Amino acid sequence: MGQVDFQDRIARLNDKHGAAAVTTVSSENTVRAVEKRSRNFDTSEDTLAGRLAYPLSFVTAFLFGILSVFIGRFAFAHLGGPMQDGDAMTLYIVDLALAGAMAFAINLALKSGEKEKVSVSMVGVFASVSLMHNLIWMYPDTAAVIYGQAWVDGLMGRSMPNSFYFQGEYIPFD
């Protein structure tokens, strides 16, 4: 009796919502209703936005990683004062930890916590921490307005232009 009523209910739901809405899976007298739900964009549409939504979400995650470094360094420059000539590795770890935490928080706030996007965001954090000093060397006046002249002078005093910053060491591109 219960199995027949359940099958009738499934048939009514299929008629009401379409055949693909509800399916049954039976295994040893166990019948479950399965409804497919998707949190992501409907990429089955043959539109430009439908085809580009997923790849653009990775570009956006990378940009959020870069943005988190800019925000973290802004906060560090205004709350922590100018950079000291202390241990460069400590500053590197603080930079990565602060920016990584901010990128993780941004991903949580925007509910894009898929592990692939968080990973891409962390790649953006690493790239920005490793290369941002080159941008400061290119535009020191603009950076002084944003971060403060003392912070820019401290960075330019311990870094070198056209280089890659890794584990407290500057590796020149030349």
C-alpha positions as CSV (number, residue, x, y, z in Angstrom):
1,M,0.0,0.0,0.0
2,G,2.7,2.5,1.0
3,Q,4.9,1.7,-2.0
4,V,1.9,2.3,-4.4
5,D,1.0,5.6,-2.8
6,F,4.6,6.7,-3.0
7,Q,4.8,5.9,-6.7
8,D,1.6,7.8,-7.3
9,R,3.0,10.8,-5.6
10,I,6.2,10.6,-7.7
11,A,4.0,10.4,-10.8
12,R,2.0,13.5,-9.8
13,L,5.2,15.4,-9.1
14,N,6.7,14.4,-12.5
15,D,3.5,15.5,-14.2
16,K,3.5,18.8,-12.3
17,H,7.2,19.7,-12.6
18,G,8.4,17.8,-15.6
19,A,9.9,14.4,-15.9
20,A,13.5,15.5,-15.0
21,A,12.5,17.1,-11.7
22,V,12.0,14.0,-9.6
23,T,13.4,10.5,-10.2
24,T,13.3,7.4,-8.0
25,V,16.2,5.2,-7.0
26,S,15.2,1.8,-5.6
27,S,17.4,-0.6,-3.8
28,E,16.0,-3.5,-1.7
29,N,12.6,-1.9,-1.1
30,T,14.1,1.5,-0.4
31,V,12.8,4.3,-2.6
32,R,14.1,7.8,-2.4
33,A,13.1,11.0,-4.2
34,V,16.1,12.8,-5.7
35,E,15.9,16.4,-6.8
36,K,18.9,17.9,-8.5
37,R,19.7,21.3,-7.1
38,S,22.5,23.6,-8.3
39,R,24.0,26.6,-6.5
40,N,26.0,27.6,-9.5
41,F,25.0,29.5,-12.6
42,D,23.0,27.7,-15.2
43,T,25.8,27.2,-17.8
44,S,23.5,25.2,-20.0
45,E,22.3,28.4,-21.6
46,D,23.8,29.2,-24.9
47,T,24.6,32.8,-23.9
48,L,27.9,34.5,-23.5
49,A,27.2,35.1,-19.8
50,G,26.2,31.4,-19.3
51,R,29.4,30.2,-20.9
52,L,31.8,32.6,-19.2
53,A,30.3,32.6,-15.7
54,Y,32.4,29.8,-14.4
55,P,35.8,30.9,-15.8
56,L,35.2,34.5,-14.8
57,S,34.6,33.3,-11.2
58,F,38.2,32.2,-11.1
59,V,39.5,35.5,-12.4
60,T,37.4,37.2,-9.8
61,A,38.8,35.0,-7.0
62,F,42.3,35.9,-8.2
63,L,41.5,39.6,-8.0
64,F,40.0,39.2,-4.5
65,G,43.4,37.7,-3.5
66,I,45.2,40.7,-4.8
67,L,42.7,43.1,-3.2
68,S,43.1,41.4,0.1
69,V,46.9,42.2,0.0
70,F,46.2,45.8,-0.8
71,I,43.7,46.1,2.1
72,G,46.0,44.2,4.5
73,R,49.0,46.4,3.7
74,F,46.8,49.5,4.0
75,A,45.7,48.4,7.5
76,F,49.2,47.4,8.4
77,A,50.7,50.7,7.2
78,H,48.2,52.9,9.0
79,L,47.9,50.8,12.2
80,G,51.4,49.4,12.5
81,G,53.3,52.4,11.3
82,P,56.3,52.3,8.9
83,M,58.1,49.1,8.1
84,Q,61.0,48.3,10.4
85,D,64.3,46.9,9.2
86,G,63.7,43.8,11.4
87,D,63.5,40.2,10.2
88,A,62.4,40.2,6.6
89,M,61.1,36.7,6.9
90,T,58.8,37.7,9.8
91,L,57.3,40.5,7.7
92,Y,56.9,38.1,4.8
93,I,55.0,35.6,7.0
94,V,52.8,38.4,8.5
95,D,52.0,39.7,5.0
96,L,51.0,36.2,3.8
97,A,49.0,35.4,6.9
98,L,47.1,38.7,7.0
99,A,46.3,38.7,3.3
100,G,45.4,35.0,3.3
101,A,43.0,35.5,6.2
102,M,41.4,38.5,4.5
103,A,41.1,36.5,1.2
104,F,39.5,33.6,3.1
105,A,37.1,36.1,4.8
106,I,36.2,37.7,1.5
107,N,35.4,34.3,0.0
108,L,33.3,33.4,3.0
109,A,31.4,36.7,2.9
110,L,30.6,36.2,-0.8
111,K,29.8,32.6,-0.3
112,S,32.3,31.4,-2.9
113,G,33.9,29.0,-0.6
114,E,34.6,26.3,-3.2
115,K,38.0,25.0,-2.6
116,E,39.2,25.7,-6.1
117,K,38.3,29.4,-5.8
118,V,39.9,29.7,-2.4
119,S,43.0,28.2,-3.9
120,V,43.0,30.6,-6.8
121,S,42.5,33.4,-4.3
122,M,45.6,32.3,-2.4
123,V,47.6,32.3,-5.6
124,G,46.5,35.9,-6.1
125,V,47.7,36.6,-2.5
126,F,51.1,35.0,-3.1
127,A,51.6,36.8,-6.5
128,S,50.6,40.2,-5.0
129,V,52.8,39.8,-1.9
130,S,55.7,38.7,-4.1
131,L,55.4,41.4,-6.8
132,M,53.6,44.4,-5.2
133,H,56.9,46.2,-4.3
134,N,57.5,46.6,-8.1
135,L,54.3,48.6,-8.3
136,I,55.4,50.8,-5.4
137,W,58.7,51.4,-7.3
138,M,56.8,52.4,-10.4
139,Y,54.3,54.7,-8.7
140,P,55.9,55.9,-5.4
141,D,53.9,59.2,-5.2
142,T,50.5,57.4,-5.6
143,A,51.6,54.8,-3.0
144,A,52.7,57.5,-0.6
145,V,49.2,59.0,-0.8
146,I,47.6,55.5,-0.1
147,Y,50.1,54.0,2.4
148,G,52.0,57.1,3.7
149,Q,55.4,58.4,2.9
150,A,57.2,56.7,5.8
151,W,55.8,53.3,4.8
152,V,56.8,53.8,1.1
153,D,60.3,55.0,2.2
154,G,60.7,51.9,4.4
155,L,59.7,49.6,1.6
156,M,61.9,51.2,-1.0
157,G,64.8,51.2,1.5
158,R,64.8,47.5,1.9
159,S,63.6,46.3,-1.6
160,M,64.9,46.5,-5.1
161,P,63.0,47.3,-8.3
162,N,62.2,44.6,-11.0
163,S,62.5,41.7,-8.6
164,F,60.6,38.9,-7.1
165,Y,60.1,38.8,-3.3
166,F,60.3,35.3,-1.8
167,Q,60.9,34.2,1.8
168,G,62.4,37.6,2.8
169,E,64.8,37.7,-0.2
170,Y,64.6,39.8,-3.4
171,I,65.4,37.9,-6.5
172,P,66.1,40.3,-9.5
173,F,64.5,39.6,-12.9
174,D,67.7,40.7,-14.7
